[in-house]
Amino acid sequence: MSKTSKLIYFVICYFFFVFTNIYLSQIIVENLTNGYKLSNPVFSLNYVQNTGAAFSILKDAREILIILAVVALVLLFIYVLNHIKSMSLKMCFFIALLSGGIAGNLHERIAFGFVRDYFQLNFINFPVFNISDISINVGVIALIILILLKHTK
C-alpha cells in the first residue's frame, strides 16, 4: 500500500474515532441528565464531571492536561508522518484509535472545562470512565502488543 493511501486511511480512522467518541458521549450524557438509568452487576451508567486525568490525577489542572494532550497528539502525528511508509495498517489503526481518544477528551476539556465520564464498573472499585478512555487504553495495549510481536520475530 502506498504512503499516501496509508496516510488517508490513518486520517479517516482518526476523524471517525474522534467524531464517534464525541457523538456517543453526547448521546449518553444527554440521556443520563434527562433521568435515564442503567445498572446491572457488571456496570452502571453514572454521570461524573472529571476535572483531572485518570484516577483523578492532576485534579483541576485543566491547562496542564490540555497542553499534555496537544503535545501527545503532535508527537503521535509526527511519528505517523515520519514512519507511515513502514507502518502496518494495524499500527495506523491503533495509533488513530489512541489519538482519537486523546482528542475526544481534549475536546471535552476545552469545551466544558472537564471530561464527562459515565461508565462505572460494579464488580471492582475502579474510577468512572468514558468512551475516549476506552479508545486510549485499547490503543495503547494494542500498540504494545504489536511492538512486542514485531520485536519477537
C-alpha positions in Angstrom: 0.0 0.0 0.0 1.3 3.4 -0.8 2.4 6.0 1.7 -0.4 8.3 0.6 -3.1 5.6 0.9 -1.9 4.7 4.4 -2.0 8.4 5.4 -5.5 8.8 4.1 -6.5 5.6 5.9 -5.0 7.0 9.2 -6.8 10.3 8.8 -10.1 8.7 8.0 -9.8 6.4 11.1 -8.7 9.3 13.3 -11.7 11.5 12.4 -14.1 8.6 12.6 -12.9 7.8 16.2 -12.9 11.5 17.3 -16.5 12.1 16.0 -17.7 8.7 17.3 -16.3 9.5 20.8 -17.8 12.9 20.8 -21.2 11.9 19.4 -21.7 8.9 21.6 -20.7 10.7 24.7 -23.2 13.5 23.9 -26.0 11.0 23.5 -25.1 9.1 26.7 -24.7 12.3 28.8 -28.0 13.8 27.4 -29.9 10.6 28.4 -28.3 10.4 31.8 -29.0 14.0 32.6 -32.6 13.5 31.5 -33.1 10.7 34.0 -32.1 7.6 32.1 -30.8 4.9 34.5 -28.9 1.7 33.7 -27.4 -0.7 36.2 -26.5 -4.3 36.3 -24.0 -6.5 38.1 -21.2 -5.6 35.6 -21.6 -1.9 35.1 -23.7 1.2 35.6 -24.1 4.4 33.8 -23.2 7.2 36.3 -22.5 10.7 35.0 -19.5 12.3 36.6 -17.6 15.5 35.7 -13.9 14.7 35.9 -11.6 17.8 36.2 -8.5 15.6 36.4 -6.9 12.8 34.4 -7.2 9.0 35.1 -7.7 8.2 38.8 -8.2 12.0 39.4 -4.5 12.6 38.9 -3.9 16.4 38.3 -7.4 17.3 39.5 -8.3 20.9 38.5 -5.2 21.2 36.3 -7.1 21.8 33.1 -4.5 23.9 31.3 -1.7 21.3 32.0 -3.9 18.5 30.8 -4.8 20.4 27.6 -1.1 21.1 27.0 -0.2 17.4 27.6 -2.9 16.2 25.2 -1.8 18.6 22.5 1.8 17.6 22.9 0.8 13.9 22.8 -1.2 14.4 19.6 1.5 16.4 17.9 4.1 13.7 18.8 1.8 11.0 17.5 1.2 12.8 14.2 4.9 13.5 13.8 5.6 9.8 14.4 3.0 8.8 11.8 4.3 11.2 9.2 7.9 10.0 9.7 7.1 6.3 9.8 4.0 5.9 7.6 5.8 4.1 4.9 7.0 1.3 7.2 3.8 1.1 9.4 1.3 -1.7 9.1 -2.4 -0.8 8.7 -2.9 -2.3 12.2 -0.4 0.2 13.6 -2.1 3.1 11.7 -5.5 1.9 13.0 -4.4 1.7 16.7 -2.5 5.0 16.6 -5.6 6.6 15.1 -7.7 5.0 17.9 -5.3 6.3 20.6 -5.2 9.7 19.0 -9.0 9.8 18.6 -9.4 9.1 22.3 -6.9 11.8 23.3 -8.7 14.2 21.0 -12.1 13.3 22.4 -11.1 14.0 25.9 -9.2 17.2 24.8 -12.4 18.4 23.1 -14.4 17.9 26.3 -11.8 19.6 28.4 -11.7 22.6 26.2 -15.5 22.8 25.5 -16.7 22.0 29.0 -13.8 22.5 31.4 -13.9 18.9 32.4 -14.3 15.4 30.9 -17.6 13.7 31.0 -17.3 10.2 32.5 -20.2 7.7 32.8 -19.2 4.0 32.7 -18.8 2.6 36.3 -17.7 -1.0 36.9 -19.8 -2.6 39.6 -17.7 -5.7 40.2 -14.5 -3.8 41.1 -13.5 -0.5 42.7 -12.5 1.4 39.6 -12.8 5.1 38.5 -15.7 6.1 36.3 -14.5 6.4 32.6 -15.8 7.3 29.1 -15.5 6.1 25.5 -12.4 8.2 24.9 -10.7 6.5 27.8 -11.6 3.1 26.3 -10.1 4.2 23.0 -6.9 5.4 24.7 -6.5 2.2 26.7 -7.3 -0.2 23.8 -5.0 1.8 21.5 -2.1 1.7 24.0 -2.5 -2.0 24.8 -2.8 -3.0 21.1 0.3 -0.9 20.2 2.3 -2.5 23.0 1.3 -6.0 21.7 2.1 -5.0 18.1 5.5 -3.7 19.1 6.3 -6.8 21.2 5.2 -9.1 18.4 7.3 -7.3 15.9 10.4 -7.5 18.1 9.9 -11.2 18.9 10.0 -12.2 15.2 
